[in-house]
Amino acid sequence: MTTKKQAKNNRFNFKLDLDKGIKTIKETTKEVNDFVLETSEEIVDGAIKRTEEWTSVTEKAIKGGLKLAETQQDLVFETLESIKGQILEGRKRFKVLFSKN
């Protein structure tokens, strides 16, 4: 059986242990919070850096694609002009051939 003095000491020890536990929990929570905050900042900084790099790559790809499209468009118009010239020349020859009959 426990005496009143032992019971009183047990309550006192429990109170000290509880205060110590709360202090430990607060310290641990602060450390975890600091770690999460630092990690989050690193992730955001990394994401921003990667986005900047991909933006640069995308910009170069778009510029190259537009140059290619311009070249293809010029080629198409040159080809159409050439075909137009050939059709007109063929029309003249066709008229000469059938006008003699």
CORWORA-V156487 format. One record per backbone hydrogen bond with DSSP energy under -0.5 kcal/mol. CO is the residue of the C=O (numbers start at 0). NH is the residue of the N-H. Records with the same first field share a line. If there is no record, write none. Layout:
CO = NH, NH
This chain:
2 = 6
3 = 7
4 = 8
5 = 9
6 = 10
7 = 11
8 = 12
9 = 13
10 = 14
11 = 15
12 = 16
13 = 17
14 = 18
15 = 19
16 = 20
17 = 21
18 = 22
19 = 23
20 = 24
21 = 25
22 = 26
23 = 27
24 = 28
25 = 29
26 = 30
27 = 31
28 = 32
29 = 33
30 = 34
31 = 35
32 = 36
33 = 37
34 = 38
35 = 39
36 = 40
37 = 41
38 = 42
39 = 43
40 = 44
41 = 45
42 = 46
43 = 47
44 = 48
45 = 49
46 = 50
47 = 51
48 = 52
49 = 53
50 = 54
51 = 55
52 = 56
53 = 57
54 = 58
55 = 59
56 = 60
57 = 61
58 = 62
59 = 63
60 = 64
61 = 65
62 = 66
63 = 67
64 = 68
65 = 69
66 = 70
67 = 71
68 = 72
69 = 73
70 = 74
71 = 75
72 = 76
73 = 77
74 = 78
75 = 79
76 = 80
77 = 81
78 = 82
79 = 83
80 = 84
81 = 85
82 = 86
83 = 87
84 = 88
85 = 89
86 = 90
87 = 91
88 = 92
89 = 93
90 = 94
91 = 95
92 = 96
93 = 97
94 = 98
95 = 99
97 = 100
